[in-house]
Amino acid sequence: MGLDGKPRPINIEHGKAVMNWSRTKDWVKNELINILQKIDEGEGWVEEKTGLHEREFIETKRHWFTQKVHHNTHGRVNVLNLVEGKEAVIESPVDTFEPFIVHYAETFIIPEAVKEYTIRPYGLSEGKKCATIKAFVRTNP
């Protein structure tokens, strides 16, 4: 709707001029649909690449865990969200910061200067599977 409350006109000819006709249904399926890929695992954890396209500015990874998992910032700010589980605790293995608890759907930021941290199920989630989604800027976008 336009500011006047009426439907805005659609210019089909302008739309045709900017369409990328090579992007077929198969291209979209192969290149753009979020394909999960297991990239690493260990005792009590699995790391998945979430399938953002290689042209995206950020990378996202999902981590499933049932016990303490070590993370490294790899020289970048890490932005995480607890996407499965009720509670998790974030700790510094070298006492760089005080432990803090996050709850389902809460977002938290780990500065690059922290270098390493751990995440584990906590409280109501102890002994259960939890997951975070981690986002960071790619080094070679």
LUMTI-912284 format. One line per 5 residues: for each residue x, y, z of N, C-alpha, C, O. Coordinates in Angstrom, 2 decimals, padded with zeros to 5 digits. Example, Ala and Ser with C-alpha at 12.3 -4.5 7.8 and 13.67 -1.06 7.14 Angstrom:
2
013.19 -005.69 007.80 012.30 -004.50 007.80 013.20 -003.30 007.80 014.24 -003.32 008.46; 012.85 -002.25 007.08 013.67 -001.06 007.14 012.90 000.03 007.87 013.41 001.14 008.04
// end
This chain:
141
000.83 -001.18 000.00 000.00 000.00 000.00 000.88 001.24 000.00 001.93 001.28 000.64; 000.45 002.24 -000.72 001.13 003.52 -000.72 000.74 004.34 000.49 -000.10 003.92 001.29; 001.35 005.52 000.63 001.03 006.39 001.76 -000.42 006.86 001.73 -000.98 007.25 002.75; -001.01 006.82 000.54 -002.41 007.24 000.42 -003.39 006.12 000.78 -004.60 006.31 000.73; -002.85 004.94 001.15 -003.70 003.82 001.53 -004.17 002.97 000.37 -004.88 001.98 000.58
-003.80 003.34 -000.85 -004.22 002.59 -002.04 -003.10 001.66 -002.48 -001.93 001.93 -002.23; -003.46 000.55 -003.15 -002.42 -000.36 -003.64 -001.48 000.37 -004.61 -001.92 001.14 -005.46; -000.19 000.09 -004.46 000.79 000.69 -005.36 000.80 -000.07 -006.67 000.61 -001.29 -006.67; 001.01 000.61 -007.78 001.04 -000.08 -009.07 002.28 -000.96 -009.19 003.34 -000.64 -008.64; 002.15 -002.05 -009.90 003.26 -002.96 -010.15 003.66 -002.78 -011.61 002.83 -002.91 -012.51
004.95 -002.49 -011.83 005.43 -002.29 -013.19 006.11 -003.58 -013.65 007.27 -003.83 -013.33; 005.38 -004.38 -014.41 005.87 -005.68 -014.87 007.11 -005.52 -015.75 008.05 -006.32 -015.63; 007.14 -004.54 -016.61 008.27 -004.36 -017.52 009.56 -004.02 -016.76 010.63 -004.53 -017.09; 009.46 -003.17 -015.74 010.65 -002.88 -014.92 011.10 -004.13 -014.18 012.30 -004.39 -014.06; 010.16 -004.90 -013.70 010.48 -006.15 -013.01 011.20 -007.13 -013.91 012.17 -007.76 -013.49
010.74 -007.28 -015.15 011.38 -008.19 -016.10 012.82 -007.77 -016.38 013.70 -008.62 -016.56; 013.06 -006.45 -016.41 014.40 -005.94 -016.72 015.43 -006.27 -015.65 016.62 -006.33 -015.94; 015.00 -006.48 -014.41 015.95 -006.75 -013.33 015.93 -008.20 -012.87 016.64 -008.55 -011.92; 015.16 -009.04 -013.49 015.10 -010.46 -013.14 016.37 -011.17 -013.59 016.89 -010.89 -014.67; 016.86 -012.09 -012.78 017.97 -012.95 -013.19 017.34 -014.26 -013.60 017.07 -015.12 -012.76
017.11 -014.42 -014.88 016.36 -015.56 -015.41 017.14 -016.87 -015.32 016.55 -017.94 -015.50; 018.45 -016.82 -015.03 019.22 -018.05 -014.90 018.98 -018.74 -013.55 019.37 -019.89 -013.36; 018.36 -018.04 -012.63 018.10 -018.61 -011.30 016.79 -019.39 -011.32 015.71 -018.89 -010.98; 016.94 -020.63 -011.72 015.81 -021.53 -011.84 015.46 -022.16 -010.49 016.14 -021.92 -009.49; 014.40 -022.94 -010.48 014.00 -023.66 -009.28 015.15 -024.53 -008.77 015.41 -024.57 -007.57
015.83 -025.24 -009.67 016.95 -026.10 -009.27 018.11 -025.28 -008.71 018.74 -025.69 -007.74; 018.40 -024.11 -009.32 019.48 -023.26 -008.83 019.18 -022.81 -007.41 020.04 -022.87 -006.53; 017.96 -022.36 -007.17 017.57 -021.91 -005.84 017.69 -023.06 -004.84 018.20 -022.87 -003.74; 017.22 -024.24 -005.22 017.29 -025.40 -004.33 018.73 -025.74 -003.98 019.03 -026.06 -002.83; 019.62 -025.68 -004.96 021.02 -026.06 -004.75 021.86 -024.97 -004.09 022.82 -025.28 -003.39
021.51 -023.72 -004.31 022.36 -022.62 -003.86 021.83 -021.83 -002.67 022.63 -021.26 -001.92; 020.53 -021.77 -002.48 019.99 -020.85 -001.48 019.26 -021.50 -000.32 019.17 -020.91 000.76; 018.75 -022.69 -000.51 018.01 -023.34 000.58 018.98 -023.81 001.64 020.03 -024.38 001.34; 018.62 -023.57 002.87 019.46 -023.85 004.03 019.74 -025.35 004.17 018.90 -026.10 004.67; 020.90 -025.77 003.72 021.30 -027.17 003.81 022.24 -027.34 005.00 023.32 -026.75 005.02
021.82 -028.13 005.97 022.66 -028.37 007.15 023.75 -029.38 006.80 023.53 -030.33 006.06; 024.93 -029.14 007.37 026.05 -030.04 007.12 026.84 -030.22 008.41 027.32 -029.25 008.99; 026.98 -031.48 008.86 027.78 -031.74 010.05 029.24 -031.47 009.70 029.75 -031.98 008.71; 029.91 -030.64 010.52 031.30 -030.32 010.22 032.28 -030.83 011.29 033.48 -030.93 011.03; 031.77 -031.13 012.47 032.65 -031.66 013.51 031.79 -032.26 014.62 030.61 -031.92 014.76
032.37 -033.15 015.39 031.67 -033.72 016.54 032.67 -034.29 017.52 033.80 -034.61 017.17; 032.23 -034.43 018.74 033.03 -035.01 019.80 032.10 -035.61 020.82 030.90 -035.72 020.60; 032.66 -036.01 021.95 031.83 -036.62 022.98 030.88 -035.58 023.57 031.31 -034.62 024.20; 029.59 -035.77 023.35 028.58 -034.90 023.89 028.28 -033.64 023.09 027.58 -032.76 023.58; 028.79 -033.54 021.85 028.50 -032.35 021.04 028.61 -032.63 019.54 029.32 -033.54 019.10
027.88 -031.83 018.76 027.92 -031.87 017.29 027.87 -030.42 016.80 027.10 -029.61 017.31; 028.69 -030.12 015.80 028.69 -028.79 015.18 028.21 -028.91 013.74 028.68 -029.76 012.99; 027.27 -028.04 013.37 026.70 -028.05 012.02 026.88 -026.69 011.35 026.72 -025.64 011.99; 027.22 -026.72 010.09 027.17 -025.51 009.28 025.71 -025.36 008.87 025.09 -026.33 008.43; 025.16 -024.17 009.02 023.74 -024.00 008.82 023.33 -023.72 007.38 022.14 -023.69 007.09
024.26 -023.52 006.50 023.92 -023.43 005.10 023.76 -022.04 004.53 023.21 -021.89 003.43; 024.21 -021.00 005.23 024.17 -019.68 004.61 025.03 -019.71 003.35 026.08 -020.36 003.33; 024.61 -019.02 002.33 025.32 -019.00 001.07 026.71 -018.41 001.24 026.91 -017.53 002.07; 027.67 -018.90 000.48 029.06 -018.44 000.59 029.22 -016.95 000.33 030.23 -016.37 000.73; 028.27 -016.32 -000.31 028.33 -014.88 -000.57 027.84 -014.05 000.62 027.97 -012.83 000.61
027.29 -014.71 001.63 026.81 -013.99 002.81 028.00 -013.45 003.59 029.08 -014.04 003.61; 027.80 -012.33 004.24 028.82 -011.65 005.02 029.14 -012.39 006.31 030.27 -012.32 006.82; 028.16 -013.10 006.85 028.36 -013.80 008.12 028.30 -015.31 007.92 027.76 -015.81 006.93; 028.85 -016.00 008.86 028.79 -017.46 008.93 027.96 -017.80 010.15 028.06 -017.13 011.17; 027.15 -018.84 010.06 026.41 -019.31 011.23 026.64 -020.80 011.41 026.67 -021.57 010.44
026.80 -021.19 012.65 026.98 -022.60 012.98 026.08 -022.93 014.16 025.90 -022.12 015.07; 025.52 -024.13 014.12 024.68 -024.59 015.23 025.47 -025.65 015.99 026.11 -026.52 015.40; 025.42 -025.56 017.32 026.11 -026.51 018.19 025.08 -027.20 019.07 024.36 -026.56 019.83; 025.02 -028.53 018.95 024.18 -029.36 019.83 025.10 -029.90 020.91 026.21 -030.32 020.61; 024.65 -029.88 022.16 025.52 -030.36 023.23 024.72 -030.88 024.41 023.62 -030.41 024.71
025.31 -031.87 025.08 024.72 -032.43 026.30 025.66 -032.26 027.48 025.31 -032.59 028.62; 026.85 -031.76 027.22 027.84 -031.53 028.27 028.68 -030.31 027.91 028.42 -029.66 026.90; 029.67 -029.99 028.73 030.50 -028.81 028.51 031.23 -028.90 027.16 031.82 -029.93 026.83; 031.17 -027.81 026.41 031.83 -027.74 025.10 032.74 -026.52 025.07 032.34 -025.42 025.46; 033.95 -026.72 024.61 034.93 -025.64 024.49 034.72 -024.91 023.16 034.52 -025.54 022.12
034.76 -023.57 023.21 034.65 -022.73 022.02 035.83 -021.78 021.98 036.41 -021.45 023.01; 036.18 -021.33 020.76 037.23 -020.35 020.55 036.68 -019.26 019.64 035.95 -019.56 018.70; 037.02 -018.01 019.91 036.51 -016.92 019.08 037.19 -016.85 017.72 036.66 -016.23 016.80; 038.34 -017.45 017.58 039.09 -017.45 016.31 039.27 -016.04 015.77 039.19 -015.81 014.56; 039.51 -015.09 016.68 039.80 -013.72 016.27 038.60 -012.91 015.85 038.75 -011.87 015.21
037.38 -013.36 016.20 036.17 -012.64 015.80 035.19 -012.58 016.96 035.19 -013.45 017.83; 034.35 -011.55 016.96 033.26 -011.47 017.92 032.28 -012.61 017.62 031.98 -012.86 016.45; 031.81 -013.29 018.64 030.81 -014.35 018.47 029.49 -013.88 019.05 029.44 -013.41 020.19; 028.42 -014.00 018.27 027.08 -013.67 018.73 026.30 -014.98 018.75 026.16 -015.64 017.72; 025.78 -015.35 019.91 025.11 -016.63 020.06 023.70 -016.46 020.60 023.37 -015.45 021.22
022.88 -017.48 020.35 021.52 -017.52 020.86 021.25 -018.96 021.29 021.57 -019.90 020.56; 020.66 -019.12 022.47 020.29 -020.46 022.94 018.98 -020.83 022.25 017.93 -020.27 022.56; 019.04 -021.78 021.32 017.86 -022.13 020.50 017.20 -023.44 020.91 016.12 -023.77 020.42; 017.84 -024.17 021.80 017.23 -025.41 022.32 017.73 -025.59 023.74 018.92 -025.46 024.02; 016.81 -025.89 024.64 017.14 -026.05 026.05 016.66 -024.86 026.85 016.47 -023.77 026.31
016.46 -025.07 028.13 015.93 -024.00 028.99 017.03 -023.07 029.50 016.84 -021.86 029.57; 018.20 -023.65 029.87 019.28 -022.85 030.45 020.64 -023.43 030.07 020.79 -024.64 029.90; 021.61 -022.54 029.94 023.00 -022.96 029.74 023.87 -021.96 030.49 023.46 -020.82 030.74; 025.06 -022.40 030.85 025.99 -021.51 031.54 027.23 -021.32 030.66 027.75 -022.27 030.08; 027.67 -020.07 030.58 028.84 -019.70 029.79 029.96 -019.42 030.79 029.78 -018.64 031.72
031.11 -020.07 030.59 032.20 -019.95 031.54 033.53 -019.71 030.83 033.69 -020.06 029.66; 034.46 -019.12 031.55 035.81 -018.92 031.04 036.72 -020.00 031.63 036.80 -020.13 032.85; 037.39 -020.76 030.78 038.29 -021.78 031.32 039.52 -021.19 032.02 040.21 -021.89 032.75; 039.78 -019.88 031.81 040.93 -019.24 032.44 040.50 -018.05 033.31 041.29 -017.16 033.59; 039.24 -018.05 033.74 038.68 -017.02 034.63 038.79 -015.60 034.08 039.04 -014.67 034.84
038.61 -015.44 032.78 038.62 -014.11 032.14 037.37 -013.33 032.53 037.42 -012.10 032.62; 036.25 -014.03 032.78 034.99 -013.38 033.16 034.23 -014.30 034.11 034.51 -015.49 034.20; 033.28 -013.72 034.82 032.43 -014.47 035.73 031.45 -015.32 034.91 030.97 -014.85 033.88; 031.15 -016.53 035.32 030.16 -017.34 034.60 028.82 -016.60 034.55 028.47 -015.86 035.46; 028.09 -016.82 033.46 026.75 -016.24 033.37 025.81 -017.25 032.74 026.21 -018.09 031.93
024.54 -017.15 033.13 023.51 -018.09 032.68 022.68 -017.42 031.59 022.31 -016.25 031.70; 022.39 -018.19 030.55 021.47 -017.72 029.51 020.27 -018.66 029.47 020.37 -019.84 029.82; 019.15 -018.13 029.06 017.91 -018.89 028.97 017.48 -019.01 027.52 017.98 -018.30 026.64; 016.55 -019.92 027.28 016.03 -020.15 025.93 015.70 -018.82 025.24 015.06 -017.95 025.82; 016.15 -018.69 024.01 015.91 -017.55 023.11 016.71 -016.31 023.47 016.55 -015.28 022.81
017.55 -016.36 024.49 018.37 -015.19 024.81 019.61 -015.18 023.93 020.20 -016.21 023.62; 020.00 -013.97 023.55 021.19 -013.74 022.74 022.30 -013.22 023.63 022.04 -012.43 024.54; 023.53 -013.66 023.38 024.67 -013.16 024.15 025.86 -013.00 023.22 025.97 -013.67 022.19; 026.76 -012.09 023.61 027.91 -011.74 022.78 029.18 -012.10 023.53 029.34 -011.79 024.71; 030.10 -012.75 022.81 031.41 -013.07 023.37 032.42 -012.21 022.61 032.65 -012.43 021.42
033.04 -011.23 023.28 034.03 -010.39 022.59 035.22 -011.21 022.11 035.55 -012.24 022.69; 035.84 -010.76 021.06 037.01 -011.46 020.50 038.11 -011.60 021.54 038.81 -012.61 021.56; 038.28 -010.60 022.40 039.35 -010.59 023.40 039.24 -011.74 024.40 040.23 -012.09 025.04; 038.05 -012.33 024.54 037.87 -013.46 025.47 038.67 -014.68 024.99 039.17 -015.45 025.81; 038.77 -014.84 023.68 039.52 -015.93 023.04 038.87 -017.31 023.19 038.60 -017.97 022.19
038.61 -017.76 024.42 038.01 -019.08 024.60 036.98 -019.07 025.72 037.08 -018.30 026.68; 036.00 -019.94 025.56 034.92 -020.03 026.54 034.29 -021.40 026.43 034.50 -022.12 025.45; 033.50 -021.76 027.44 032.77 -023.03 027.40 031.28 -022.75 027.58 030.88 -021.75 028.17; 030.49 -023.67 027.05 029.04 -023.62 027.23 028.60 -025.02 027.66 029.06 -026.02 027.11; 027.71 -025.07 028.65 027.18 -026.38 029.07 025.74 -026.23 029.53 025.32 -025.16 029.96
024.98 -027.32 029.44 023.62 -027.29 029.98 023.67 -026.93 031.46 024.62 -027.27 032.16; 022.64 -026.25 031.92 022.63 -025.78 033.30 021.21 -025.87 033.87 020.24 -025.80 033.13; 021.12 -026.03 035.17 019.82 -026.00 035.85 018.83 -026.98 035.26 019.08 -028.19 035.25; 017.71 -026.46 034.76 016.65 -027.31 034.20 017.09 -028.10 032.97 016.42 -029.05 032.57; 018.21 -027.71 032.36 018.68 -028.40 031.15 019.80 -029.41 031.41 020.24 -030.09 030.48
020.26 -029.53 032.65 021.33 -030.49 032.93 020.88 -031.89 032.53 019.78 -032.32 032.86; 021.77 -032.59 031.81 021.47 -033.94 031.35 020.60 -033.97 030.10 020.23 -035.05 029.64; 020.27 -032.82 029.54 019.43 -032.75 028.33 020.21 -032.13 027.18 021.25 -031.51 027.38; 019.68 -032.30 025.97 020.31 -031.74 024.79 019.94 -030.27 024.64 018.77 -029.90 024.70; 020.96 -029.44 024.44 020.78 -028.01 024.20 021.41 -027.67 022.85 022.13 -028.47 022.27
021.12 -026.46 022.37 021.74 -026.01 021.11 021.87 -024.50 021.12 021.02 -023.78 021.64; 022.96 -024.04 020.53 023.15 -022.62 020.28 023.33 -022.43 018.78 023.75 -023.34 018.06; 023.01 -021.23 018.33 023.38 -020.82 016.97 024.41 -019.73 017.17 024.19 -018.79 017.93; 025.54 -019.85 016.48 026.65 -018.90 016.62 026.82 -018.18 015.28 026.86 -018.81 014.23; 026.92 -016.86 015.34 027.15 -016.05 014.15 028.43 -015.25 014.33 028.74 -014.77 015.42
029.18 -015.11 013.23 030.40 -014.31 013.25 030.70 -013.85 011.83 030.24 -014.46 010.86; 031.46 -012.79 011.72 031.82 -012.26 010.40 032.84 -013.19 009.77 033.80 -013.61 010.42; 032.62 -013.51 008.51 033.58 -014.37 007.79 034.87 -013.61 007.54 034.86 -012.39 007.37; 035.97 -014.33 007.52 037.26 -013.68 007.26 037.43 -013.43 005.77 038.11 -012.47 005.38; 036.83 -014.26 004.93 036.93 -014.08 003.48 035.53 -014.11 002.85 035.16 -015.08 002.19
034.74 -013.01 003.07 033.36 -013.04 002.53 033.34 -013.03 001.02 032.27 -013.05 000.41
// end
